[in-house]
Amino acid sequence: MWYKMFKFIDSLVDKITMYKLIMYYLVALILVAIGLSIFKDLQYNPYYIAISALVLVTASWTINKIFANFFSAPTNSESSIITGLILTLIIAPNPTGYSFMFLLAAAGLAIASKYLLTIRNKHLFNPAAIAVVLTALGARQSATWWVGTAAMLPFVLIGGVLIVRKIRRTKMVLAFFISSALATIAYSLISRVSVMTSLHNLVFSSAMFFLGFVMLTEPITSPTTSKKQTWYAVLVGLLLPPQVHLFSFYSSPEITLVIGNLFAYIVSPKTKLFLALKEKVRIAATSVDFVFIPSHKLVYQAGQYMEWTLPHQKTDLRGNRRYFTLASSPTEDDIRIGVKFFENGSSFKEALLDANYETPIVASQISGDFVLPKDKSLKLVFIAGGIGITPFRSMIKYLVDKKDIRTVTLLYSVRNEKEISYRDIFESARSTIGLKTVYAITDNNPVVTKSNIHLGKITPKFIRTEVPDFSDRIFYISGTNSMVHSVQEMLAQLGVPKHQIKTDYFPGYA
C-alpha cells in the first residue's frame, strides 16, 4: 500500500519543477491561513495576511529585478517570489505603520543578501533567514514564525512530504526532526521541565516542520552530498530548541539556520559557472549533446549533476531552471549535458535548442552521490533507460581517460538503435577498459546491426543471463522514476540487497 501511495506521489510531483512545487505549496499555505483566520482558527486578520503577502512578494520581485539589472545577473522570478512567500509565513501579518516598513526592510535585506553576502557569486545564507536575523539585530523586530501552529500543521505536513519526495532528501529531513526532538528532551531534562510539554510545543507550536521541509532543504545553501546533508541537518536540529543560548543570545529558527548555512559552506563550498555554448551535437534521434565552455575549471566527480538557469522570453509555468546530470568527465575541459526532446516541450528546452554562443547560461550547485566507488575492486553494473545514460557517459569516459580498468557491465534500454546515445564512447571502452555493453531494444520489429543487442525489455532473467555474478555486484540505476522503481523490484526478486543498489536523482522530463 505504501509503495503504491509513494509511486502515485512521485508521478504527481515529477510533472512539475521543484521551484514551482515549492511556490504552489507556499501559496496554498497562505490561502489556508486566510481561510482559517476567517473562521477564527487563527488569531490573525485575513486581510492583513493577504496584504502582507502582496507587499512582500511585490517588494521581493521588484528589488530582485533592480539588483539583477545592476549586477547584470540572470533574473529568476520564482526565487524572489518564493522568498516573499516564506517571509509572509514567518513575519506576523501587520502591514500598518512601522510594521509595514519592517516588511519592506525584510524583503530588501533578503534579496540584497543574494547579491552582496556571496563568495564566488554564490550567496551564503537562506535569504529569508538572514533577513530576519538582521532585522532582529538592527530594528529589534523579530520573526514570529506564525506558520508553526497546530491549525496549520496538517497542511504543512502534506505539502512537506511532496517536497521531500521531489528533491529526494528524506534522510536529511528525518535527521533534522530526530535531532530536534532529542535535543529538546535533553534540554528539558537539564532544565527540569516537563519533557512531554516540551515535545508537544516542538510539534504543535514551533516552526520545526516548516523549517525542515522548506528552508533547511534549500539546495543553494545546504551541502551537496548525502552524508554532509545529514550532519548539517543534525547540527541545525541540535541548535533549534529555544533553551539553547550563548550569554544573552537565545536560539531562534533563523539564527539556527544561518549557523547551519555557514557550516554547509565550509564542508561543501559552492560554485557557479558562466557558460558559453560551444556546439550542439545530435547524439540520438531525439537527444542532443550540448557542449559548453566554462568560465573556469570545474572540480567535480563523474556522475554528479548541476542546476542550470537559462533566462528566456515567454517562460512557461515550468520556469527557467532545470537539473541536468553532467555527461562530461572531470578529465575533459568542456562541460556537456545530454538532453532529450519531445513534441510540445517546455519553453526552457526550446530556448536551449535555439541557444548560441552569446546566450547567457549559468550552472551552479554541483551535487550528487551517484558517483564511482573509491574501492576499485568492486564489480559494477550500470543500468540506464533513455537519456538516463548521461551519468554513465561521464563515468565511463573518466575510466577510459584515467585508464582505470574495473569490472563494469552496462545494460542500456532504448526503443531502437537510433535512440542509443554516446555509442562511440561505449564501443571504445569495450576495447580499452573491457567494458561489457548490452543494448536492450524494446521495439517490436527492430533492425539489429550489432551482436551486443538484446531484443526485449530488461527483465530479471536478462539480468541473470548477462550478469551471472549479480549477487556480488553494485548496481547503479539511472532513468525515469518508473524505470528505476521497476529495476529495483527486479533486483529485489533476484535477492540483491538494498545496500548494493544506487539510484540517480532524476527530476523528470520537464
N, C-alpha and C positions, 0 to 999 in steps of 0.2 A: 504493500500500500504506500509506504513512504517513498519507495523508488518511483512509483508512478506519479506521485504528487510532485516530487522534485523534478522529474522529467518534464512534467507539464509546465512547471515554473521556468525551467531552463528554456523550453521552446518559446515561452512568452517573452522573457527578457532578452533573448537573442535577436528579437526583431527590432530592438531599439538600442541606441548607443548608450554608453554608461552615463554621459553627462545629461542626456535627455531624460534618462530614467531618474536620476537624482533631482533634476529640476522639476519634473512632474510630481515626484514624491513630496518635495518641499511645498509646492503649490497646494497639493492635496492636504497636507498638514495644516496650512494656513486656512484653507476653506473649512476644514473640520473644526478648527479652533473658533472660527467665526460662527459656525453653526452651534457649537457647544456654548458659546457666550450668549447667543440669542436665547437659548433655553436655560441660561443661568448655571450651566455646569462648569463654566469658567468665570472667574471674577472680573474679566476684562470687558471693556466696551467693544462690541463687534465692529463699530465704525472706526474706532481707534486702531484696531488690528489691521483693517483694510487700508486705512490712511498710512499707517507706519510701513506696511508692505510697499505701497505705491511710492512713498518718499524714498525708502532705502533702495529699492530696485532701480528707480529712475536715477537717483544720485549715483549709485554704483556704476550703472551703464554709461552715464554721461561722463563721469570722471575718468572711467577707463578709456573712453574714446579720446579724451584730451591727452592723457598720458601716452596712449598708443601712438597718436599723431606726433607728439613731441619727441618720442624716442624712436620713431619710425619702426615700430614693432607690429607684428601681425595682431590684429584685433580678434578677440573671441568673446562674443556677446554672451554665450552660455555661461562662461566662467564668472563674469561680473554679475549676471542675473542670479546665479547660484549664491554668490557672496551676499547679495542683498537679501535674498530669501532666508539664508541662515541667520543673518543679523536680525531679521524680523522675528524669528523664533526664539532668540536668546536675549533681546533687549525688550524691557517692559514696554508695551504699546501705549505711549502717552505723547502723541505728536503735537504738543502745545508748548508755547513759551520756550523756556530754557531746554526742555526735553527735545523739542524739535531741532534745536541747534546740536544737541547731543547726537541725534540720528544722522545729521549731515556730517558731523565730525567723524563718527564711527565709519560711515561709508567712505569718506575721503581717506582716512588712515588705512582702511582695509585695502583699497585699490592702490594707494601710494606704496604700500609695503611690497606689492608685487614688482614694482619697478625700482624702488630705492633700497630696500633691505634685501640685496641679492649678492650672490657670489657666482661668477661665471654665467651671468644672465639668468640665474635660477633663483626664485625667491625662497627664503629660508623657512618662513613661518606660514601656518594656516592664516589666510588674510583676516577672517572674522575673529579668530582667537587673538592675534596680535593687536587688532584694532581695539578690542575691549580691554585688553591689558593696558594699552597706552592711555585710553580714556580714564581708566581707574586710577592710574598714577598721576595723570595731569588734571583732568576736570573733576576727579574724585566721584565719578558716576560709573557704576558697575553694571555689568550684565546680570539679569536675574535668572536666565535660563528657564523661562516660564514654560517652555515646551515640556520640561520634565515634571509632569503632573500625572496623577492617577487617571484622570479623564482622557488624557492624550495618549497614554501608554499603549493601548491596543493598536492604535493607528501607527504609532512609531514602530512597533514591533513588526507589523505586517509589511510595511514598506521596507523596513530594515533588512528583513530576510531576503526580499527581492534583490536589494543592492548587493548584499554579501554573496548571494549566488551568482550574480552577474560578474562581479570582479574577482571571484574565487579567493576570498580572504576570510573564510570561515574560521580557520585555525587561529588567525590573528585576533579576530573579534572575540572568540571564546576565551583566549588567553587574557584579554583585557577584562572581560567580565569576571572571570575566576579570580584574577589577581586583585581586582577591586573589592570583591567580596571577602577574600582572605585578609586583605589589609584592613577592611572595615571591622572584621571580627577581632583582629589583633589590637587595633587601637581602642576598640570598645572594652576589651579585657584590661588593657593598661589603664584606661580612664575609669574603669569600674562602672560603666553604664550598661544598660540592657543590650545584649547582643542582638536579640530579636527586633527590638525597636530600631536599632541602627541599620540592620539589614532591610527592614521594612521601609525605612526612609530612603535607603540606597535605591531600592527597586521602584518605589512608587512616588518619591518626592525628590528625585535628583535627575541630573542630565546624563546619567551613565549610558543609557541606551542610545540616545540621540548622539552623544559624543562618539560612542563606539561605532555606530553604523555610518554616520555622515562625515565626521571630521577626522577621526583617527585614521580612517581608511583613505583619505585623500592621497592619490598616487604621488603628487609632486613633492609633498612634504613628509612622506613616510619612506622607510627603507625599501629596497628594490628586490630583496630575496626573502624567502620564507623564514629562514632561521632568524635573520635580523629583524624581520617584522614581528616575530614572536617576542623577542627581547624588548623591542620598542613598546609593544602593547603591554607587557608586564610592567615596565617602568612607569608608564602613564597610569596604569591601574593602581600601582602601589602608592602613587602620589595623589590619587584622586580624593580619598576621604578628607572631609573638612578639618579633621583634627590635626592633619599634617601642617606643620608651620616651622618657620625659621625666624626666631625672635618674634617680632610683631606681625610678620607677614604670613597669613594663613593661606592654605591651598584653595584654589578655585579651579573649575574645569578649564578655563582659558590659560591660567598660569601653568597648570599641569601639561596641557597640550604644547605650549610654547617650549617648555623644557624638553619634552619628548621630541619636538621638531629639531632642536639643537643636537640631541643625541642621534637622530636619524641622519643628519647631515654629516656628523663625524664618522659614523660607521659606514655610510654609503654616499659619498659626495655625488651631487647631481651634475648633469651635463646637458648642454643644449647645442645642437648643430644647426648652422645655417647652410642650406644645401643648394647646389646648382645642378640642374638636370643635365646629365652628360649624353645619355641616349636611352631610347626605348627599343626593346628587343622582343619580338613575338616569340615566346618560348613554347606555346601550345595553341591549339585552336581558339581558346577563349581566355588565354592568360598572357600577360605582358610582364617583362622584367624591366624595372625602372632602375637605371644606374645613375648615381649621384656623386658629385664631387663635394666632399665635406669641407667645412670651414677650418677644421683642424682634425688631427688624428684621433680617432675614437678608440678607446680601450674597452673591450667587451669580450664576452665568451660566446663561442659558436652556439646558436640556438636561442639567444635572447631576443627580446622584442623592444620596440620603442613606440612612443606616442607621436603621431605625425599631424602637424597642423598645416592646412592649406587654405588660406583666405581666398574666397572666390565670390563672384556675384550670384545672386539668386540661390543662396544656400537653402537647401530643403530642410525638412524637420530633423534630418539625421545629423545636421551640423557640419562643422569644418574640421573635425578631429577624428582620427582613427588610430587603432593599434595595429601595427604590422610587424611580424617577425622579420628579422634581418636575414635575407637569403645569402648575403655576403659572408665571407670568412674573415676573421680578425687578421689573417695573413694578407688580405687584399687592401689596396689603398682606397678604392671606391666603396661606396655603400650602395647596396641594392635590395630591392624588395620585389617579390613576385605577387602580382595582383590578378585576381580572376574577375572577369567582367560578365555581366548579364544584361539582357534586354531590360529597359526601364530601370537602369541602375541609379544609384544615388548621384546627387549633384557633385559630391566630393570626387567620385570616381570619374565622372565626366570631365571635371576640371583637371584631374590628374592626367587623363588621357590627352587633354589639349595643352598640357604644360610645355614650356620651353625653357631654355637656359636662364631667362630672366624672371621666371615665375618664382615668387618667394615661398619657399617651403622650409619648415622648421621641424626637426626631430628632437625629442627630449625623452628623459626618463628611461634610460637603459635598464631593463628589468628582466626577471625571469630565472627560474631554477631548472628549466628544461635544457640542461647542458650535459656535456660528456662527463662521465665519472672520472675521478682522478686516478682510480685504480685501473691501469691499462690491461690487467689480466682478465677483467670481467668480460664475458661474452654478451654481445648486444643484438637486439632485434629492433629495427626501425619499421614501424607500420604507419603508412601515410594514406590519406584519402584526398584526392584532388589537389588543391593549392596548399593543403596541409603539408606538402612536401618541402616547403621553404626552410624550416629549421634543419632538415636533413641535408639539404644542399649546402648549408653553412657548415654543418659538422663534417660532412664527407669531404668537402673542399679543404677544410682545415686539416683533416687527417692526411689527405694527399700531399698538401704543401709541406706539412711537417714530417712526411714520410713515417707517420705514426701507424704502424701495422697492428690492427686489432681484429678480433673475430667479430665481424658485423654482417648481418643479413638484412637487406632492405626488401620489404614487401609493400608494393605501391599499387593501390587500387585506383583505376580510372575507367571511364566509359569505353574509350577506344585508344588506339595508339597515338592519334593526333592530340590527345589530351595529356600525354606524358611530358612533363616539364623537366628541364635540366638533364635530359637524357645523355648528353655528351659528357657531363661530369660523372654520372654514374657508370657509364660504359668505360670511361678512362680509369675510374677507381677499381674496376674489376681486374684490370691488368696490373695496376701499380701497387695496390694495397690488398688485393684479394677480396674485395667486396663482393658478396653474393647478392645479386639483384633479381627479383622476380616481379614482373608486372601482371597484376590481376585485371583482366579486361572483362567488363561486365555487360557489354553489348551482346545482343542475341546472335548476330551474324558478323563477327569480327573478321578482319583480314589479318592473318598472322604473318609477320615478317621475321621474327626472331625466335630462337629456341627457348629463351627465358621468359616465355609468355604463358600465363595460366588463364584458361578460359573459364570465367566464372568469378563469383564473389569470394572474398576472404571468409573462410569458414574454419571451425576447429580442426576438421580433417586436413584442410590445406595447410594450416599452421603446423600440425603434427608431421605432415609429409615433408615440408620444406625446412622445418627446424626440428629434427628428431630429438635434439637435446634441449628442448624448450624449457624444461624444468630447471635448467642451470643458467638460463639467460635472464638478462634485464631487458624488459620491453619498454620501448618509447612509442607513444601513440600520438599522432597529430592529425587533426581534421575537424569536421563539424562535431558538435556535441553528440548528436545522434550516432555518428560513426564511432566516436570514442567510446561511448557507453556500450555500443554493440560489441566492439572488440574486447572491452573489459569483461563483458559477460562470457564471451568465448574463452578467454584466458581463465576465468573462474571455473568454467566447466572442465578445463584441462588441468585444474589444480594448481595454477600458478599463484603464488602468494601475492597479496597486495603490495608488499614492500618491494617486489620485483617489477612493479609497473609504474611508469612515469607518464603523465599526460601533459600536453601543452595547453597553455592558456589560449583560448580561441574565442574572440569576442563576437563572432558572427560575420555574415557576408554583407553587412550594411554598406 
